[in-house]
Amino acid sequence: MEPSWIADLLTPADATVLVPAAAVALILARRLRHRSISRSTRCLLVMLSVMVAGAMLIDFERVRRLANILAESPALRGRAAMVPNYANVWFAHDIVFINSQSGELCDFGRDLVLKRGSWDVLCWGDSDGDGLTNGQELGDPCCRWNASDASGLFDLASRKEYRRWKLSHPSKPDTFDPDFVKASTPEDCELYDPEAYRKQFRTFYFAKASDEAKKVPWSPLKLACLAGMLVLFARWTVFYGLLSDVFPWASTSLDSVTSVAAARVVVACAAIVAAMPAYGRFAKLVRDVTLAALPAPLSKSQRGSTAERPLTSRESAALFVASFFYMDLTSGVIHLILDYAPFWLPGIGDLARGFQYHHDDPTAIVRISWYAYVSHIHVLVPVIACLTCFSGASRAQRLFWFFGAAFAHLFQTAHRWAHMPSDSLPWGVRSLQSCGLLIDTEAHMRHHEDLYHQFTILSGHTDVVLDGLARVVPPSRYDLWLVIGIAWFFLPAALDMWGQRKRTPKDDLHHSIL
């Protein structure tokens, strides 16, 4: 392989993300050699090391795969900039191959090599013989796109590709549909009509919204994670005064009822889970584990012996606001990782498939139940539980994650609302959208129109941070965004441990308080 090809694979974005990640990995390796650190801290460092190592392996897989492609087919160098929407056909990670892992060229890939990457020629062709030109399938029916327009915000006035939505694969024959052509092609290729375009896009965005709801089977994994979340919050409530921190102005009255009330709520939820018919045996196991995880409540004197200073109203309010913006940014980071990750990656591949299909069928998330969609975030519960356990979470960190759980459910819900016509939403939701607390339909439509910006789905206020970072680390670099995501998830625990080190005697620093 020529050195110039290596330079194509190792970009400034790699240096921006991987060099700091490698430095952190070396620091962690040295830290793990110290015998003075506690078992819980060692577990936290091992957990972080394993996750960073996994992200590095994903990056290595990408580099190895692309290096093999360039070694076998030099003409494919820079192919992503040769055609419009190269990475935006939702089910094809690399549209010039039959299978991205095998490296075997499809009909469109062979045409691309034969035409030497000339989109002006390739656009008018029909690689799969289905009656639709390659330009119609890849969003440039008038063949006006050129390589200089390969990046940047989507802008109809600049006459780039006509659309980044309603795309199809140029090597997978589709049934020729005149309605498809009419609904995705401008009437005048010499002068795009913004009003006609807007109408076509809105029709696509809300398509099938009124179709029959789809039933989604219960997931044992998500049910287990939900039970784990209930147990986690119950322990925090019963033993560590969580509700007193949520409502600090009512802490005295809450302290007397918290233990019994929280235990009863969790027992009731576990009983409901156990009564579900779809996975009866599994659900009963979840109930038994849940009940076993709730030991007898401590006495008031026992609670006081390990209690921390209760949070003030000001501290609670500050954590509420911080958690809101943290989860807004978190929603965008998750979105960035899964919007371009390959389906074959273990662990995140199935989630990535759902995220990317969403761009092809935006209203699919409103045609399933609220729980079926919101429960996707429950798979993160084990990660948060381990973070709080191994980092010796303080009251502040526990309250932060409690608010974070609420906002995570809210950003999933807000995303669903953003895919519903405004006139179908309750007045309260429209009010929250209009005042900027929740992302509105028009703001989220811009993401589906552009695909490379505005990834957050809670309020959209932190898009200014992600959009700026996306200029350095391209959204299509899922491997680098995974490294960024891991660091972002560990940040609250790291800050909490640093804060405790400043305030707490060294001997008590690593007390586990899950």
Stockholm file with secondary structure:
# STOCKHOLM 1.0

chainA/1-514         MEPSWIADLLTPADATVLVPAAAVALILARRLRHRSISRSTRCLLVMLSVMVAGAMLIDFERVRRLANILAESPALRGRAAMVPNYANVWFAHDIVFINSQSGELCDFGRDLVLKRGSWDVLCWGDSDGDGLTNGQELGDPCCRWNASDASGLFDLASRKEYRRWKLSHPSKPDTFDPDFVKASTPEDCELYDPEAYRKQFRTFYFAKASDEAKKVPWSPLKLACLAGMLVLFARWTVFYGLLSDVFPWASTSLDSVTSVAAARVVVACAAIVAAMPAYGRFAKLVRDVTLAALPAPLSKSQRGSTAERPLTSRESAALFVASFFYMDLTSGVIHLILDYAPFWLPGIGDLARGFQYHHDDPTAIVRISWYAYVSHIHVLVPVIACLTCFSGASRAQRLFWFFGAAFAHLFQTAHRWAHMPSDSLPWGVRSLQSCGLLIDTEAHMRHHEDLYHQFTILSGHTDVVLDGLARVVPPSRYDLWLVIGIAWFFLPAALDMWGQRKRTPKDDLHHSIL
#=GR chainA/1-514 SS CCHHHHHHHSCHHHHHHHHHHHHHHHHHHHHHTCTTSCHHHHHHHHHHHHHHHHHHHHHHHHHHHHHHHHHHCGGGTTGGGTSTTTTCSTTCSSTTEEETTTTEECHHHHHHHHTTTCHHHHTTCCTTCSSSCHHHHTTCTTCCCCGGGSSSCCCGGGTCCSCSSSCCCTTSCCCCCHHHHHHHSCSCSSSCCHHHHHHHHHHHHTTTTTSCCCCCCCCHHHHHHHHHHHHHHHHHHHHHCHHHHHSGGGHHHHHTTHHHHHHHHHHHHHHHHHHCSTTHHHHHHHHHHHHHTCCCCCCHHHHHHHCCCCCCHHHHHHHHHHHHHHHHHHHHHHHHHHHHCCTTSTTTHHHHHHHHHHHHSGGGGGSSCHHHHHGGGGGGHHHHHHHHHHTTCCHHHHHHHHHHHHHHHHHHHHHHHTTSCGGGSCHHHHHHHHTTSSCCHHHHHHHHHHSSSCCCCSSSTTHHHHHHHHTTSCTTCHHHHHHHHHHHHHHHHHHHHHHHHHHSCGGGTTCCCC
#=GC SS_cons         CCHHHHHHHSCHHHHHHHHHHHHHHHHHHHHHTCTTSCHHHHHHHHHHHHHHHHHHHHHHHHHHHHHHHHHHCGGGTTGGGTSTTTTCSTTCSSTTEEETTTTEECHHHHHHHHTTTCHHHHTTCCTTCSSSCHHHHTTCTTCCCCGGGSSSCCCGGGTCCSCSSSCCCTTSCCCCCHHHHHHHSCSCSSSCCHHHHHHHHHHHHTTTTTSCCCCCCCCHHHHHHHHHHHHHHHHHHHHHCHHHHHSGGGHHHHHTTHHHHHHHHHHHHHHHHHHCSTTHHHHHHHHHHHHHTCCCCCCHHHHHHHCCCCCCHHHHHHHHHHHHHHHHHHHHHHHHHHHHCCTTSTTTHHHHHHHHHHHHSGGGGGSSCHHHHHGGGGGGHHHHHHHHHHTTCCHHHHHHHHHHHHHHHHHHHHHHHTTSCGGGSCHHHHHHHHTTSSCCHHHHHHHHHHSSSCCCCSSSTTHHHHHHHHTTSCTTCHHHHHHHHHHHHHHHHHHHHHHHHHHSCGGGTTCCCC
//
